[in-house]
Amino acid sequence: MIVAGNWKMNLGLEDAVSLAADVVRATADNAGDVTVVVCPPAIWLDAVSERVSKSRVALGSQIVLVESSVAFTGEHSVGMLVDVGVSYVIVGHSERRQLFRESSAFGAEKVIAAQNARLVPIVCVGETLEERDAGDAVSTVLDQLAMSLEGTGPSFVVAYEPVWAIGTGRTASPDQAQQMHAAIRSQLASNGHGGVPVLYGGSVKPANAAALFAQRDFDGALVGCASLTADAFAAFVSAAGAAS
Ligand code: PGA
């Protein structure tokens, strides 16, 4: 099980460092075999890295670019992320797809760059409400997945994040999510990636975590809003530990 916190563009420096310290404390004794990851805004990676190093909390980045040492204003290379102790990177989040027009093909380039640097990409996929209402949820997600993994290696994590559930307070039901996870798992397995963890993201709360984690094809969660409070985040970690 993996529980990853996506802090998005939240928290100032002081609050980010203090949340990192609180997460380290709150998960020190209850994590069991659960992999715990925090993904602060890039500008706070270094400071948060100091707080989580020597703990069982791993550091993830919300951004990554394909190239190293290239003239690319405003971006961060995999080498820079490695230098500050990052081990996971979020790729293809729907906010990047929608707001910054990042394509699945670009995501695949990032996945490859991350894997070459031994970072573990968390590859996000998810359908919009229109796609779900049109009955295209599964095909949309599986297409995104195939394109995001084109030419990539074996080490990665998938996060199914229905766009209509992100930041809306509306979580996919355990059945809806399980159906999609099973479809994702089966596509991964037919490409030789049967053991890849499949996480769920989209308005997960401590109150619905246990029901989601109890589903067969769930390997954890990518938590947005609820990862900004150490106690809530630790509750996911406990729920994941209990379900594993
Ligand atoms: P949320 O975000 O938990 O706030 O819905 C999840 C995500 O976007 O990763």
Residues whose N, C-alpha, C, O or C-beta is under 5 A from the ligand:
A	BS01	PGA	N6 A165 I166 G167 T168 G201 G202 S203 V204 L222 V223 G224 C225 A226
